[in-house]
Amino acid sequence: MARRLRVAILCLLLPLSAVAQSDFVVRDMRVEGLQRISEGTVFNYLPINIGDRVDKIRIQEAIRALYGQGLFDDIEIRRDGETLIVVVQERPSIESFEIEGNKDIKTEDLMESLRNVGLARGKTFDRSVLEDVASFMREQYYDRGKYGVAIDTSVVDTPNNTVRINIDVKEGDRAKIRQVNLVGNDSFPDDEIRSDFELDTANWLSWIRQDDRYSKEALEGDLETLRSFYMDKGYADFRVESTQVAISPNKKDIFVTIGIHEGDLYTISDIKLVGEMVVSEELLRAMVLAQPGSIFNQTLLARSAEFMSFRLGEQGYANAEIEPVPELDHETKEAAITFYINPKSRVYVRRINFNGVSEVDDEVLRREMRQMESAYLSNALVDRSKVLLQRLPYIENVEVNTTPVPGVPDMVDVDFDLTYRMPGQFSGGIGYSESQKLMLNGSIVHTNFLGTGNRVALEAMSGRYQKFYSLSHTDPYRTMDGVSRTISLNYRDITQFTSASSDFSTTSGGLTVDYGYPITEFQRLSFGLSYQRAELLASQSSTQQAQDWVLNNGNTFVEDTGTGFQFFGTKFDTIELITGWTYDSRNRALFANRGTRQQLVLSMAVPGSDVEYYQARYNLTKYIPIWGQWVGRINAELGISKAMGDTTAAPPYKQFYGGGPSSVRGFKESYLGPRDSFGNPYGGNMLVASQLELIIPLPEKWASQARASIFYDIGNVFNTGEVEFTDKLGSPVEYKPSVDELRASVGVGVQWLAPLGLFRFSYAFPLNEYRGNDRYYGDQIERFQFSIGQAF
């Protein structure tokens, strides 16, 4: 405004002797004094053309128009015969622009703001704009409580009509809150009202919470908190009457005074719904959280409106407006609530777009959609579609936006912005030992094979006495209805008699086919068939448990080496029926923060198999949002294996093991529960384990790749009597289920998703370990534990 006023005054005071006092017709025009600006630019802004008749008024208008472009410091218009001469002095351009000393406000943010007002390298320099920017920066620092800030600007002339600009910032210390005073609160004490304030006077936690640092935004937030405090307690006509912020002369202490009018306590007398009812009024009324006779509560009314709006949004009324309006009766101290409902028009989806991923076939993403194109927009279906995309193992993050279609008010496009996660995990290694000699191992897992969304896993390990190979393929959409299919092959050969590291040899191989059927949005049933062929071999020096199982189950045979040393073996084929039920409402497959996953799996060797048994396993994982990004996690696992028919016990490879990263941390992996006659883990046929975790929020840049937690683990493995065990002295010992035998630990854990897989680190303190004695085996403690596993 000031600059425009100066231009107007300048135009009025121009020496009119520079032009003819009489009118004349312009036959030619030229511009003098230009350096960087082209003559055509000046003519474009000049409101005079060749052939125009000009007078002093036209000349003044022309000068005003040129000044208005902000390109010139001085303008003079002359006449040479019938030629109009425009003499200008260009404003300098900015050669360089530097900001120093700023810490509280990022340089990138400041430079972006300065570019928006024309202060940037190569732009025309206007000193008045620089002055305005300096004032603006001071206000920004004041809002952050830095009242001692000093901002100095300097402009240095450089050759070719350019300038070098420098802004030097001395931020100073942030002023601390010395007092927060409330005036007018008669019903509640200061401490109760201020308990949820972001601003506070200095306390012993201020160095962490920084709540004694003043900022304008924090004060505005606290004023809203103050309003909610009273409005939710029935004071419907509460208001903030004044807010004063005073600063001490040394600019280090701030005093905040808030004057309020509490008003009277109101109860709700009546609740009405008014407007177009595109959804039944009974259904909408059921979503009203407040009731007649209850104390007025603004938050409950606002949430009721949100619930109604969401319900209308499920039916395609995405732009519905619902406003609860209280009518206060100051005599009876009652509030009549009217919900004004305006559903507006139903909104339809024109197109669904997937942005940010080219590695996934469009069909793979589109089959996860619950919201359809050409159907009305349902916020519930869009949210569910987002969750299903987030649960894909190769999608790290999903953001969804609805974009109105230009010219069509009742139609939108739904855009899913996806962040792709590397779908492959690879690990490999080579080693050497005296027993195994050269050892090779490797694994590959790809969850988006060839862009199809199929999962392929290959694992191989080969040593002198141990070999293991497995291959699996999962098609999550074998049919359009979401029926999945998994096919897996495996082969294991452990011949360790010669290695002197074991007394038990196993050779096995099998094929498993499993189909999963969706029955609801969150539940699936699975049915599978597994064929296994196995050969187990023991010797006279094997544990008693190994000898007993080999000699009493399957097709037993004895091999005599001719040296008086015998091997005991058994061969058997099993056909196993597998059925399962899964409920999964998690918002992500990895690092979820809400939802529940339950799984029950029952498997049974069909009657008539060489070995007959059944196994049942149940797993529960539940995520409970607590506050902000803090999340609780509950994991529980139960399992039991039992022999059937003439089989004396479930096969050794069907036993459960306890202890370690996936069970009770702090105890050595697999060492909880029954021990064989050599003191090594044999496993048990019953598993009980639980993990309780408090998930600690991490910075946003790490949240999708890592997770930290504090945990409490409890559990153990038991034997219900199928296998006989002995102590160190050879006397029978039992591992019956008992609460007293549960082991527990506490500690901290970290999970990190890396290209090699999911790394798990934990440090635990066992709470009730058994140290053992001359007769009984003790628990083996391992406080720090580390493991690498497949993430998906």
C-alpha positions, 0 to 999 in steps of 0.5 A, spaced: 500 500 500 505 504 501 509 503 495 503 504 491 501 511 494 509 513 493 508 511 486 501 515 485 504 522 488 510 521 484 506 521 478 503 527 480 509 531 481 513 529 475 516 535 471 511 536 465 516 540 462 519 533 460 513 532 455 510 537 450 504 541 454 500 540 448 497 534 445 500 530 440 499 524 436 505 519 437 508 517 430 514 513 433 516 510 440 523 508 443 526 506 450 532 508 453 536 505 459 534 498 458 540 493 460 536 486 461 529 487 460 527 487 453 524 493 449 518 489 447 516 488 455 516 495 456 511 496 450 507 490 452 506 494 459 505 501 456 498 503 455 500 507 449 500 505 442 503 508 435 497 513 432 494 514 439 493 522 441 496 523 448 496 528 453 499 529 460 493 525 463 495 519 459 502 520 460 501 520 468 497 513 467 503 510 462 508 512 468 503 509 473 502 502 469 510 502 468 511 503 475 506 498 477 510 492 474 515 493 479 521 493 474 524 500 475 526 505 480 525 511 475 521 512 469 521 519 465 517 520 459 520 525 453 518 527 447 522 528 441 518 531 435 512 526 434 517 520 437 515 518 445 521 517 449 521 512 455 527 513 459 528 508 465 532 506 470 532 498 471 531 495 478 537 491 480 537 483 479 539 479 485 545 475 484 546 471 490 541 470 496 544 467 503 541 466 510 545 465 516 544 463 523 537 460 522 536 453 526 529 453 528 526 454 521 529 450 516 533 454 510 529 450 505 522 453 508 525 460 508 527 460 501 521 457 498 517 462 502 522 468 499 521 465 492 514 466 492 514 473 494 520 474 488 526 474 493 531 469 489 537 469 485 535 472 478 529 476 480 528 483 480 530 486 487 525 490 491 527 493 498 520 494 500 519 487 499 525 485 503 523 489 509 516 486 509 520 479 509 524 481 515 518 483 519 515 476 517 520 472 519 520 476 526 513 474 527 515 467 525 520 467 531 515 470 536 510 465 535 515 460 537 517 464 543 523 467 541 522 474 542 530 476 543 531 474 535 535 479 531 534 479 524 539 484 520 539 485 512 544 487 508 544 489 500 551 489 497 551 493 490 555 488 485 557 490 478 552 490 472 546 493 476 546 486 481 546 486 488 548 481 493 543 480 499 544 477 506 540 475 512 543 474 518 539 471 524 540 471 531 535 467 534 536 467 541 533 463 547 526 461 547 522 464 552 520 460 558 513 460 561 513 463 568 506 463 569 499 460 566 493 464 570 486 462 569 481 467 571 474 466 572 474 458 573 470 457 580 467 450 578 474 447 577 481 448 580 487 450 575 491 443 576 485 439 573 483 444 568 491 445 565 492 437 566 491 436 558 495 443 556 501 442 552 504 449 555 506 448 562 511 452 567 518 449 568 517 442 571 522 436 572 520 433 565 520 439 561 527 437 558 523 432 555 516 434 554 519 441 552 512 444 555 515 450 558 516 453 551 511 458 549 509 458 541 502 461 539 500 454 536 501 451 542 497 456 546 491 456 540 491 448 541 490 449 549 485 454 548 481 449 544 482 444 550 480 448 555 473 449 551 472 442 550 474 441 558 468 445 559 463 443 553 464 436 555 462 437 562 455 441 561 457 448 560 454 449 554 455 457 554 462 457 556 467 462 552 474 464 553 473 472 554 480 474 553 487 471 552 494 476 554 501 474 553 506 478 557 513 478 556 518 480 561 523 486 560 529 481 559 525 477 554 526 470 557 520 469 561 512 469 559 506 470 563 500 467 560 493 469 563 486 466 560 480 469 562 474 465 562 466 465 563 464 458 565 456 459 564 451 454 567 451 447 567 446 444 562 442 438 561 439 435 554 432 436 554 431 433 547 434 430 541 431 431 534 433 429 527 432 434 521 433 433 514 432 428 508 433 421 511 436 417 506 438 412 511 432 410 516 432 415 522 432 409 527 439 407 524 441 414 525 438 415 532 442 409 534 448 412 533 447 418 537 451 417 544 448 422 548 441 421 551 435 426 553 437 427 561 444 426 560 449 432 561 451 436 555 457 433 552 460 437 545 464 431 544 459 426 544 455 430 539 461 431 535 462 423 535 455 422 533 455 426 527 461 423 525 458 416 526 452 418 522 456 421 516 460 415 516 454 411 515 451 415 510 458 415 506 457 407 506 451 409 502 455 413 497 453 420 500 460 422 501 459 429 502 454 429 507 453 434 512 451 433 519 451 439 524 449 438 531 446 445 533 444 446 541 438 451 543 439 453 550 434 455 555 437 459 560 431 459 565 431 451 565 438 450 564 436 445 558 439 444 551 435 441 546 439 438 540 437 438 533 442 434 528 441 437 521 442 432 516 444 434 509 446 428 505 447 432 498 447 428 492 450 421 492 457 420 489 459 415 484 466 412 482 468 414 475 475 410 475 480 407 480 487 409 479 494 405 482 500 410 482 507 409 484 508 401 482 509 399 475 512 392 478 505 389 479 500 387 474 494 391 474 490 385 475 493 383 482 492 390 485 485 391 482 482 384 485 484 387 492 478 392 491 472 392 495 470 399 492 468 398 484 468 403 479 461 405 476 458 404 483 457 409 488 463 411 493 463 407 500 468 410 505 467 403 508 469 399 502 475 404 500 478 403 507 477 396 506 481 396 500 486 400 502 487 395 508 487 389 503 493 393 499 497 394 505 497 387 507 500 385 500 507 383 502 510 387 497 506 394 498 510 398 504 505 404 504 498 406 501 495 413 501 488 414 498 485 420 495 478 422 492 479 427 486 472 430 483 471 429 476 471 436 473 464 438 470 461 432 474 459 434 481 457 427 483 463 423 480 470 422 483 476 418 481 479 414 487 487 414 487 491 409 491 498 412 491 502 406 493 509 405 496 513 399 493 517 394 498 522 390 495 518 383 494 524 378 494 529 376 500 535 372 499 540 369 503 546 365 502 552 362 505 558 358 505 562 354 511 567 349 513 567 344 519 571 338 521 564 334 521 560 337 515 566 339 511 564 344 506 557 347 507 553 351 502 546 354 504 541 359 501 534 361 500 530 365 496 523 368 497 519 372 492 512 375 494 511 378 487 513 373 482 514 376 475 509 381 477 503 376 478 503 377 486 504 369 487 509 367 492 515 362 490 520 360 496 526 356 495 531 353 500 537 349 500 542 346 504 548 341 503 553 339 507 557 332 508 552 329 513 546 334 512 542 336 506 535 339 506 531 342 500 524 345 499 520 349 494 513 352 495 509 356 490 503 360 493 497 363 488 493 367 492 488 368 487 487 361 484 480 362 482 477 369 481 473 368 488 479 368 492 481 361 492 488 360 494 493 354 492 499 352 495 504 346 493 510 345 497 515 339 496 521 338 501 526 333 502 531 332 508 537 327 509 540 327 516 545 322 517 549 324 523 552 317 526 559 318 522 559 325 524 559 323 531 554 329 533 548 325 534 545 318 535 539 319 530 538 319 523 532 321 519 531 321 511 524 324 509 521 327 503 514 329 502 508 333 497 503 338 500 497 341 497 493 346 500 487 350 498 484 356 502 477 358 501 474 365 503 468 365 507 467 372 509 471 378 509 475 376 514 475 369 515 478 363 511 477 355 511 483 351 508 483 344 506 490 340 504 493 333 503 500 332 505 504 325 503 510 324 507 515 318 506 520 317 512 526 313 515 528 314 522 535 310 524 537 309 531 543 305 534 544 301 541 548 308 543 542 312 541 537 315 547 532 310 550 526 315 547 529 314 540 530 307 540 523 306 543 519 310 538 523 306 532 522 299 535 515 300 536 512 304 530 512 304 523 515 298 519 521 296 524 527 293 521 534 291 524 541 292 521 547 288 523 554 291 521 557 284 523 561 287 528 556 286 534 553 293 533 546 294 530 542 299 527 534 300 529 530 303 523 523 304 521 520 306 515 513 309 514 508 313 509 503 317 512 497 321 508 495 327 512 489 331 512 490 338 514 484 343 515 484 350 518 480 356 520 483 363 519 480 370 522 485 376 520 483 383 521 490 386 521 491 393 517 498 390 515 501 383 514 507 386 517 508 391 523 501 392 524 498 396 529 491 394 530 486 388 528 486 381 530 489 374 527 487 367 529 488 361 526 486 354 528 490 348 524 488 341 525 492 335 522 491 328 522 494 322 519 489 318 516 487 311 519 491 306 516 497 309 515 503 306 518 503 311 523 497 315 526 497 321 530 493 328 530 496 335 531 492 341 533 495 348 534 491 355 535 495 362 535 492 368 537 495 375 535 492 382 537 494 389 536 491 394 541 492 401 540 493 405 547 495 412 546 498 415 540 503 411 536 503 406 542 500 399 541 500 393 545 501 386 542 498 380 545 500 373 542 498 366 545 500 359 542 497 353 544 499 346 541 498 338 542 500 332 538 497 325 540 498 318 537 492 314 535 491 307 534 497 302 535 502 308 535 505 309 541 507 317 541 507 322 535 513 322 531 519 326 533 518 331 528 511 332 530 514 334 537 513 342 540 519 346 542 520 352 547 524 357 548 528 362 543 526 368 539 519 365 537 517 363 544 520 365 551 526 369 550 532 369 554 531 361 554 536 357 549 532 356 543 528 349 544 531 347 551 525 348 555 521 342 556 523 334 556 530 332 555 532 325 553 537 321 556 543 325 554 540 331 556 538 334 549 532 337 548 527 332 545 520 336 545 514 335 548 507 334 545 503 340 549 505 347 548 503 353 552 506 360 550 504 367 550 508 374 549 505 381 551 509 387 548 508 394 548 510 397 542 515 403 542 513 409 537 519 410 532 521 416 528 516 415 521 522 414 517 524 407 520 516 405 522 515 401 516 522 398 516 523 397 524 519 395 530 522 396 538 518 393 544 518 391 551 516 384 552 513 379 558 514 372 555 511 366 559 510 359 557 513 352 556 513 345 553 510 339 556 509 331 556 502 328 557 505 321 558 506 318 551 514 318 552 517 316 558 523 320 560 529 319 566 533 324 570 541 324 570 540 318 575 536 314 570 529 315 575 523 316 571 521 324 571 515 327 568 513 333 565 506 334 566 502 340 565 503 345 571 502 352 572 508 352 576 512 350 571 511 355 566 517 359 565 517 367 564 522 373 562 522 380 561 526 384 556 527 389 550 526 387 543 527 390 536 525 387 529 528 390 523 526 388 515 532 387 511 533 385 504 536 378 507 529 377 511 526 379 518 532 380 523 530 379 530 534 382 536 532 381 544 535 381 550 531 378 556 532 377 563 529 370 565 524 371 572 524 364 574 529 359 571 531 353 574 538 352 575 538 344 576 542 340 581 545 333 581 539 329 579 535 334 574 537 338 568 537 345 569 534 351 564 539 354 559 539 361 559 541 366 553 540 373 555 541 376 548 538 372 542 538 373 534 535 370 529 533 371 521 527 369 518 522 370 513 518 376 513 512 373 509 
